[in-house]
Amino acid sequence: MEKSNNRDIVALLSSRFTKIKFLAHGGMGVVYSAIDKELNRKVAIKLIRREHLADGGYRKRLIREAKSLCALRHPNIVRVYDFQESDKLTYLVLEFVEGTTLGQLQRTIRLRPKEVVQLIVKLADALAAVHQAKLLHRDIKPDNIIITDDGKPTFIDFGLTLRDNSAEDTRLTETGCLVGTVGYLAPELLFGAQHTNKCDIYQLGVVFYELLTNKELVDGPKFNEMLRGKEIEIIPPSRLSDADQELDEIVLAAVKF
């Protein structure tokens, strides 16, 4: 069935795109790379999965992602080129960012503290641009960041982005379902708070901490403690790595709750 769907999608896209290749899939969408004949460049195509096309909520999320990316201009944020919607396909045409996700990189090599700081400074600047545009990212994690071969970090997934102070509940996509990724959720979200800029900063702080220490800030047992309302112990990065003590204050301020 999956292969059949893939052939159908390729056939529908082939009038505009060539060299269409499957890249990845998630709960909501599927991502392909292709050559856009109209733009004459390699692009990424993010589609709603065929089984979700009739679900207005998924369409709304993809439209929201397109609008969010159109409002952003930053070298460390993926660019959007086009958005198309029909009864058969709904998709985004995005800049194709060649590289490796930060999550994959984390699992294969240990970055030096200096390299980590260089990445985080650029990502923090990009996040500031998101907040200046009155947007909330809500899902900052290593797998949503690509590192190019020349070391440039890029936020690539804005599927959970919301406008700050939106009337829509910033915590839930469905009743009772928290938005985000376990391990990167700001603790206050577990107890009914709405997502704010501080929650985004917390998520980037977790990424910072994990890159410096090569350890999870919030593992399974610690997450369970958080659910019980307990304050977890956070060991300063300098005690777990060769990071400078000066970085401790910055990281701990970001993940403070």
N, C-alpha and C positions, 0 to 999 in steps of 0.2 A: 504493500500500500504506500509506504514511504517513497519507494522508487518511482511508483506511478505518479504520485503527487509532484515529485521532483521533475519528471518529464513534462507534466502539464504546465508547471510554472515556467520552465525553460521555453516551452513553445509559446506561451503568452508573452514572455519578455523579448523573444527573439526579433520582433519587428523593430525594436529600438536598440537592443544590446547584442553583442557578440561575445564569444569566449566566456560564457556564463559558468561559474564554478561555485558549488556549495562551499560555504565557509563554516557556519555554525548555526545552532538553533537554541532557542530558549523557550520559556513558557508561553510567551506571547508571539514571538516572531521567528523568522528565518533570515539569515544573512547570506548573500551571494556576492562574489566579486564578478565584474564584467567590464567590457569596454563599451562605453556609451557612444554610439555613433553620432548622436546630436552634439554632445560636448567634446567629442574626440579625445577622451581621456579614460583612464581606468578609474572605476568607481566602486563603492560598496552599495548594495541594494538591500534595504531592510524591509521585509514584507510581513504582513500579518499572516499567521498560519491559516491555511485554507479552512480548517474546522472552526476558526474563530471569526471568519469574515462577517457572519450574521450578527455577531455580538457588538452592539454599539459602543460598549465600554472599551473594547480593544481599539476600535477605530478612533475613538476620542483620545485615547492615550497616544496613538501614533501622530495624530494631528497636533496634539499638545507638544510632542517632542519636536515636530517640524517647526512650530511657531517659536518654541524656546530657542532652538538652534539658529533660527533666522534673526533673533534678537541679539545674538552673541557674535562678536568678532574678536578672536584672540588666537595667537599662534599655537596655544596648547589646548585648543578646543576644536574638535572635528567640525568641518564645515558642511552645511547642507546645500545641495545644488537644486533639488527639485522635490516635489511631492505630487503623487498621482493617486487618484481614487476612482474605482469603478466597482461594479457588482462582482467582478471576477478577481480583481487584484487591488490591493491598497498598499502603496509602498513609498519609501523615502529613498532618494538618491543622495548618497553622502560621499564626501572625500574618502578615498581609499588610503588608509594609513598603513604603510608597510612596516612591519616590526613584530615584536613579541609582547604579549601582555605582561604587565608587571607581576601578575600572579605566577605565570610560567617562569619568568626570570628569577623570582624569589625561590622557586623550587629547585633551581639548577645551579645558581651561583650566589655567593655572599657579597653584597655590595659594600664598599668601604664607606665609613661615615661621611667623608667628603662628597662622595658620589650621591649618597642618600640626600644630603642637604641640598645639593644642586638640583635634584629632581623635585624635592618638596617645595623649594622656593618658587620654581616655575609653576607647579600645581597650585600653590597657595595664591599666586598672582592670577591664575585662571579662575580659581574659585571666587576671588574678589570680584572679577568681572561678572561672574554669574550672579552674585549678590547685588552688585551695582545695577544689574538689569532687573532687579526685584524678583529674582527666581531662587528656588531652592532645589538643589540637586537630588538629595535624599538617598543616593545609593553609591557613595564613594567607596570603592574597594579596589584591590589590585587587578582583578579581572576586568574592570571597566576602564583601565588605563593601558595604553599601548606605548612601548618604548621603541622608538625607531633605531635603526642601525647606528645612527650618529648620536644616540643618547637623548633625543628629544622626547619628553613625556606628553601624551595627548589624552584628554578625556574623550572617550568614544561613545559612551552610552548615556543618553539623557531620557530614557524611557519612563522614569519615575518623577521627572522634574515637574514642579508646580510653581505657579506664580505665588510669591510671598503674600500672605494675608488673603489668599483666595477663599471664597465662600465654601469651596469644596473642602471636606475634611482632609487635612494634610497627613493624617496618619493611616487612613484606610483606603483600600481599593474595594474591598468587600467587607461587609459587616464582620467585625471581630478579627480581621486579618491585618497584622502590622505590615507596613511597607518598609522594605529594606532587607538587609542581609544579617543574619545572626552573627554576632561577633563584631559587627560594626554599628549596631544600633545604639544610639545614645540612651543611657539608662532611663532618663525621664520619659522616653516614649513607651516604656514598658508599663508605665503607671498613668497613662491617659493624657500626657502632655502632647501638644501639637509640635510638629517639626518646625524648627527655627534655624536661622543662620548658625547658631551655636551647635546644633546637631550636625550640620555639615562639617563644621570645624572639628568637632569631636571625631567624625569618621576619618578625616584626613590625618588627625593626630594619631589615630589607631594605626593607620598605614605607616606613618612616620616611625612610631614605636616599633612596629614589627620588622620594618626594614633595618633599623639600627640593631635590634636584639636578636633577630631571627627566631623570635618566639611570639606566640599569640598573646595579645593583651588579655583577651577574654576567651578562655577555653570552656569546655562543657561544664565542669564543676563551678567555675567562677560565674558563668552565665546563670546557673541555677541559684547561686547565692544572690545575684542581682535580682532575680525574680522574687526572691524572698525578702527583698528590700535591704539586704546587707551591703555594706560598703566593702568593696574588694581591695586587697592590697596591691598596689602598683609599685613594682621595684624599679627604681630609676634606671634608665638605659645604660648609664655609665658603669653600673654595677654588673651588667650582663654582657658588656661589649667593651671595645676600646674607644667608644664615643666620648667626646669631651664632656666634662661635668656641666659646662655652660649650656649644653643642649637639654639637660634634664629639666631645667625650669621651663623651657619652651614647650617641650613635649608634654610634661605633666600639667601645664596650664591648659593645653588643648583638650586633654582627656579628663580634666577635673569634673566631677559631678557631685 
